[in-house]
Structure formats: structure tokens, C-alpha cells
């Protein structure tokens, strides 16, 4: 994973590997030679690989196949384009040759390429790196996007899921270690994909919240309708994490509240008696219990 350290400024990463240095170098050299041959066959200039500050035809660039962004903010691209127009490109993009030899994958700099296209520019300055494997491409896509402009929780969850389903990483722990993130947090983010579809849609369209703890608590609610109602209450003006977690706690332990009530039933009616003397904690529990059914 040393290639990741060399690509992004200030990014530190580590990765588990069972290969020896010699085997890794041999594989890298063999793959690099194979790609150069395919590039030559496709008419690409292989002498540029490994060089920096090279003018590259934008039409030869392809998005990283593991690009995690669901949407691109047009206003942000316009703002970036204005900056590039007035001050120039402050940081080169980073690219790597495609395995079929036809052009390059963008490793770092998708937004800068989009801004250049908006300015109707045909070339962009780039640093060309030798072959980057799929694992590193995927890790770099996550890191670069999340550091420059933090991704939404749903984008993060989908990116983690793709890392696993594409067989580039064994599991969440493997991917978390590769990008230097906490495994527990990454696991909670990944599990957000099991939220009800209505919540997923809102997170995709509106990015209403990035509160992992609250979303994870809502995810664990077995009743989907209640989970959805609680979510939209939570993202509303009156919602708060503390109140949300308290509501869920009461829902999970209704017997504690039921002990405060005396229920009498007959063939025609049900009567609920509430003791006159309740302490503040009991009153709050009772209120939360009632509010649960008023959601």
C-alpha cells in the first residue's frame, strides 16, 4: 500500500499483506510491463508514466470505477472553475494507466477535471503514476473524496459495500485497516444500508443527518413504521439525539413503564389508573411511553 502514501499529500495509511517485498516488486514490474505493451498497442505514449506536471488530453481520462460520490454539487464545480480561471490549477490531478492501455483512470482530482470541462479546456496538468491495483484505487477513492469534501453517510456506506462485494477486500475490517479508519465506526456506517427504504431515499436526496449513533439506533428498531416516524421526527426542528435515544430506550423496556399503571378491563371498557404520586423520573418515563404511541 506504499503507493497510497506517495499519491495523496499528508495521507498516512497501513495495510496487512502476506507477500514478501520481493514478490510484490516482481508482480508490480510484471504488471507494469504488460500495461505498457497494451498502451503501446493502443497508441499511448508510455514514456510519460511516472512523470509529473504533464499536460494530458481530458478525453483520455476516465473516472475511477470506485468513485463513491452519488451526486456532484454544480455550484461547487462552478466555484472551483472560477478559482482555476483566475488563479490556475493549484494542484495537479493524479492519474494511472488503464489496464487495457486506452487512456487513464483519474485517481485524485475528479472535481478539477469537471471544472476544466466547464471551462471548455481540453487538457489538464497531471502526475502520472504507474499501475495501481484495484484495492489501492478503491482505498484512494474513499480517502480522497472524504478528506477534500466529506462524503455523506450513505455514500460512505455504499463505498464500503462496494469494497466488499467487488471482492477487493474481505470484509469491513479489512477495508477499514486499509484506509486507516476505526473498524467499529465503519461497521456501523455499512449497516446503515439496512435502514428502511424511505430513510435511505432521504439520506440520498437530502443528506439530512450524519449522526451515526442516532441512525444506528433507528436501524435497530424492528418496527419499520416506527423507525421511519422516529427518523423524520429526529431530523425535524424538534428532534435531538438525547430525546431520540431516550424514546428508543423506553420502547425497548416498556415493562418498566407499565409497572406505573394499574389496568382494569371489563367486557365493555378498559380503565387505566395512574398513581397520583409519581417522582420526576417516573413522570418522564410515562410521558415518553405515551408519546411513543402519538408519533
C-alpha positions as CSV (number, residue, x, y, z in Angstrom):
1,X,0.0,0.0,0.0
2,X,3.0,2.2,-0.2
3,X,1.7,3.7,-3.4
4,X,-1.1,5.4,-1.5
5,X,1.4,7.2,0.7
6,X,3.1,8.7,-2.4
7,X,-0.1,10.0,-4.0
8,X,-2.1,12.0,-1.5
9,X,-0.5,14.8,0.5
10,X,-0.5,14.2,4.2
11,X,-2.3,10.8,4.0
12,X,-0.9,8.1,6.1
13,X,-2.1,4.5,5.6
14,X,-1.2,0.9,6.5
15,X,-2.3,-2.4,5.1
16,X,-1.9,-6.0,6.1
17,X,-0.1,-8.1,3.5
18,X,1.3,-11.6,3.4
19,X,3.5,-11.0,0.4
20,X,7.3,-10.5,0.7
21,X,8.8,-7.3,-0.7
22,X,10.5,-9.2,-3.5
23,X,7.3,-10.9,-4.6
24,X,5.4,-7.6,-4.5
25,X,8.1,-5.8,-6.6
26,X,8.2,-8.7,-9.1
27,X,4.4,-8.6,-9.5
28,X,4.4,-4.8,-9.9
29,X,7.2,-4.9,-12.5
30,X,5.5,-7.6,-14.5
31,X,2.1,-5.8,-14.4
32,X,3.7,-2.5,-15.4
33,X,5.4,-4.1,-18.4
34,X,2.1,-5.7,-19.5
35,X,0.3,-2.4,-19.3
36,X,3.0,-0.6,-21.2
37,X,2.7,-3.1,-24.0
38,X,-1.1,-2.6,-24.1
39,X,-0.6,1.2,-24.1
40,X,1.8,1.0,-27.0
41,X,-0.6,-1.1,-28.9
42,X,-3.3,1.5,-28.2
43,X,-1.1,4.3,-29.3
44,X,-0.4,5.8,-25.9
45,X,2.9,7.4,-25.0
46,X,4.4,5.0,-22.4
47,X,7.4,7.3,-21.7
48,X,5.1,9.6,-19.7
49,X,4.4,7.1,-17.0
50,X,5.9,8.1,-13.7
51,X,6.3,11.7,-14.8
52,X,4.8,14.8,-13.2
53,X,3.3,18.1,-14.4
54,X,2.3,16.6,-17.8
55,X,-0.4,18.0,-20.0
56,X,-3.0,15.3,-20.6
57,X,-5.9,15.2,-23.0
58,X,-9.1,15.3,-20.9
59,X,-10.8,13.0,-23.4
60,X,-8.4,10.3,-22.4
61,X,-9.5,10.4,-18.8
62,X,-12.0,8.0,-17.2
63,X,-13.5,8.3,-13.7
64,X,-12.2,5.9,-11.0
65,X,-14.5,2.9,-11.3
66,X,-14.8,3.0,-7.5
67,X,-15.8,6.7,-7.3
68,X,-18.1,6.9,-4.3
69,X,-19.9,10.2,-5.0
70,X,-23.6,9.8,-5.7
71,X,-24.0,13.5,-6.7
72,X,-21.8,16.4,-7.6
73,X,-22.7,19.9,-6.5
74,X,-22.9,22.0,-9.6
75,X,-22.4,25.2,-7.6
76,X,-19.2,23.9,-6.1
77,X,-17.8,22.9,-9.6
78,X,-18.6,26.4,-10.8
79,X,-16.9,28.0,-7.9
80,X,-13.8,25.7,-8.5
81,X,-13.9,26.6,-12.2
82,X,-13.8,30.3,-11.3
83,X,-10.8,29.7,-9.0
84,X,-9.0,27.8,-11.7
85,X,-9.7,30.5,-14.2
86,X,-8.4,33.3,-12.0
87,X,-5.5,31.5,-10.2
88,X,-4.8,28.5,-12.3
89,X,-4.7,24.8,-11.2
90,X,-3.1,24.8,-7.8
91,X,-2.7,21.0,-7.6
92,X,-2.2,18.6,-10.4
93,X,-4.6,15.7,-10.7
94,X,-3.2,12.2,-10.3
95,X,-3.9,9.5,-12.9
96,X,-2.9,5.9,-13.6
97,X,-2.9,3.9,-16.9
98,X,-5.9,1.8,-17.6
99,X,-5.2,-1.9,-17.8
100,X,-6.4,-2.1,-21.4
101,X,-4.0,0.6,-22.4
102,X,-6.7,3.1,-23.6
103,X,-6.2,6.2,-21.6
104,X,-6.1,6.7,-17.8
105,X,-8.1,6.4,-14.7
106,X,-8.5,9.6,-12.5
107,X,-7.1,8.7,-9.1
108,X,-7.2,12.1,-7.5
109,X,-9.0,15.2,-9.0
110,X,-12.4,14.3,-10.4
111,X,-13.8,17.7,-9.4
112,X,-10.9,19.5,-11.0
113,X,-11.5,17.6,-14.3
114,X,-15.2,18.6,-14.1
115,X,-14.2,22.2,-13.6
116,X,-11.8,22.1,-16.6
117,X,-14.6,20.7,-18.8
118,X,-16.9,23.5,-17.6
119,X,-14.2,26.0,-18.8
120,X,-14.1,24.1,-22.1
121,X,-10.5,23.3,-21.6
122,X,-9.2,20.2,-23.5
123,X,-6.1,19.5,-21.4
124,X,-5.2,19.3,-17.7
125,X,-1.9,19.0,-15.8
126,X,-1.4,15.6,-14.2
127,X,1.1,13.5,-12.4
128,X,1.1,10.0,-13.9
129,X,1.6,7.1,-11.6
130,X,2.5,3.6,-12.7
131,X,-0.1,0.8,-12.4
132,X,-2.3,1.0,-9.3
133,X,-4.1,-2.2,-8.3
134,X,-7.9,-2.3,-7.7
135,X,-7.5,-2.4,-3.9
136,X,-5.5,0.8,-3.8
137,X,-7.8,2.5,-6.4
138,X,-10.7,1.8,-4.2
139,X,-9.0,2.9,-1.0
140,X,-7.8,6.1,-2.6
141,X,-11.2,6.9,-4.0
142,X,-12.6,6.8,-0.4
143,X,-9.8,8.7,1.2
144,X,-9.5,11.5,-1.4
145,X,-13.3,12.1,-1.5
146,X,-13.8,12.0,2.2
147,X,-10.8,14.3,3.0
148,X,-11.4,17.0,0.4
149,X,-15.1,17.2,0.8
150,X,-16.6,14.8,3.4
151,X,-18.9,12.2,1.9
152,X,-22.5,11.7,3.2
153,X,-23.0,8.7,5.4
154,X,-24.9,6.9,2.6
155,X,-22.0,7.5,0.2
156,X,-19.6,6.1,2.7
157,X,-21.8,3.1,3.3
158,X,-22.2,2.3,-0.4
159,X,-18.4,2.7,-0.9
160,X,-17.7,0.2,1.9
161,X,-20.3,-2.2,0.5
162,X,-18.7,-1.9,-3.0
163,X,-15.2,-2.6,-1.5
164,X,-16.6,-5.9,-0.2
165,X,-18.9,-7.0,-3.0
166,X,-16.3,-6.3,-5.6
167,X,-14.0,-8.8,-3.8
168,X,-11.3,-6.2,-3.4
169,X,-11.5,-6.5,0.4
170,X,-12.5,-9.5,2.5
171,X,-14.7,-7.6,4.9
172,X,-15.3,-4.3,6.6
173,X,-12.4,-4.8,9.0
174,X,-10.0,-5.4,6.0
175,X,-11.2,-2.2,4.2
176,X,-11.1,-0.1,7.5
177,X,-7.5,-1.2,8.1
178,X,-6.5,-0.2,4.5
179,X,-7.8,3.3,4.8
180,X,-6.8,3.8,8.4
181,X,-10.4,4.1,9.9
182,X,-11.9,2.8,13.0
183,X,-13.4,-0.7,12.3
184,X,-16.4,-0.2,14.7
185,X,-17.4,3.1,13.1
186,X,-17.0,1.7,9.6
187,X,-19.1,-1.3,10.5
188,X,-21.9,0.9,11.8
189,X,-21.8,3.0,8.7
190,X,-22.0,-0.1,6.5
191,X,-25.0,-1.4,8.4
192,X,-26.9,1.8,7.5
193,X,-27.8,0.2,4.2
194,X,-30.3,-2.0,6.1
195,X,-32.4,1.1,7.1
196,X,-35.9,1.3,5.7
197,X,-36.0,2.5,2.0
198,X,-37.8,5.8,2.9
199,X,-34.9,6.7,5.2
200,X,-32.3,5.6,2.6
201,X,-34.0,7.8,0.0
202,X,-34.0,10.9,2.3
203,X,-30.3,10.3,3.1
204,X,-29.5,10.1,-0.6
205,X,-31.6,13.1,-1.7
206,X,-31.3,15.5,1.3
207,X,-28.3,14.2,3.4
208,X,-30.5,15.2,6.3
209,X,-28.1,13.9,9.0
210,X,-24.6,12.4,9.5
211,X,-25.3,11.3,13.1
212,X,-24.1,7.7,13.1
213,X,-25.1,6.9,16.6
214,X,-28.7,8.0,16.1
215,X,-29.0,6.3,12.7
216,X,-27.6,3.1,14.1
217,X,-30.2,3.3,17.0
218,X,-33.0,3.8,14.5
219,X,-31.7,0.9,12.4
220,X,-32.1,-1.5,15.3
221,X,-35.9,-0.7,15.7
222,X,-37.8,-3.8,14.5
223,X,-41.0,-2.0,13.6
224,X,-40.3,-0.3,10.2
225,X,-43.1,2.2,10.5
226,X,-42.0,3.4,14.0
227,X,-38.4,3.6,12.7
228,X,-39.5,5.8,9.8
229,X,-41.6,8.1,12.1
230,X,-38.8,8.4,14.6
231,X,-36.3,9.3,11.8
232,X,-38.4,12.1,10.4
233,X,-39.1,13.4,13.8
234,X,-35.4,13.3,14.6
235,X,-34.4,15.3,11.5
236,X,-37.1,17.8,12.2
237,X,-36.8,21.0,14.2
238,X,-37.8,19.4,17.5
239,X,-35.6,16.3,17.2
240,X,-32.4,15.7,19.2
241,X,-30.1,12.8,19.8
242,X,-30.8,12.7,23.5
243,X,-34.5,12.6,23.2
244,X,-34.3,10.0,20.3
245,X,-32.2,7.6,22.3
246,X,-34.5,8.1,25.4
247,X,-37.6,7.3,23.3
248,X,-35.9,4.1,21.9
249,X,-34.8,3.1,25.4
250,X,-38.4,3.4,26.6
251,X,-39.7,1.4,23.6
252,X,-37.2,-1.3,24.3
253,X,-38.2,-1.6,28.0
254,X,-42.0,-0.9,28.2
255,X,-42.4,-3.2,31.2
256,X,-40.6,-0.5,33.4
257,X,-43.3,2.0,32.4
258,X,-46.2,-0.5,32.7
259,X,-45.4,-1.0,36.3
260,X,-46.5,2.5,36.9
261,X,-50.0,1.8,35.6
262,X,-52.9,-0.2,37.0
263,X,-55.0,-1.6,34.2
264,X,-58.6,-2.8,34.8
265,X,-60.6,-4.4,32.0
266,X,-64.2,-5.4,31.6
267,X,-66.3,-6.6,28.7
268,X,-67.1,-3.1,27.7
269,X,-64.1,-1.0,28.5
270,X,-60.5,-0.7,29.7
271,X,-59.6,1.6,32.6
272,X,-56.1,2.7,33.2
273,X,-55.3,4.2,36.7
274,X,-52.2,6.3,37.1
275,X,-50.9,6.8,40.6
276,X,-51.2,10.4,41.9
277,X,-47.7,10.4,43.4
278,X,-45.0,9.9,40.9
279,X,-41.5,11.1,41.1
280,X,-40.0,13.2,38.2
281,X,-38.2,10.2,36.7
282,X,-41.5,8.1,36.7
283,X,-43.4,11.1,35.1
284,X,-40.8,11.4,32.3
285,X,-40.9,7.6,31.6
286,X,-44.7,7.7,31.5
287,X,-44.7,10.8,29.1
288,X,-42.2,9.1,26.8
289,X,-44.3,5.9,26.9
290,X,-47.4,7.8,25.8
291,X,-45.6,9.9,23.2
292,X,-44.4,6.7,21.6
293,X,-47.9,5.9,20.6
294,X,-48.6,9.5,19.4
295,X,-45.7,9.5,16.9
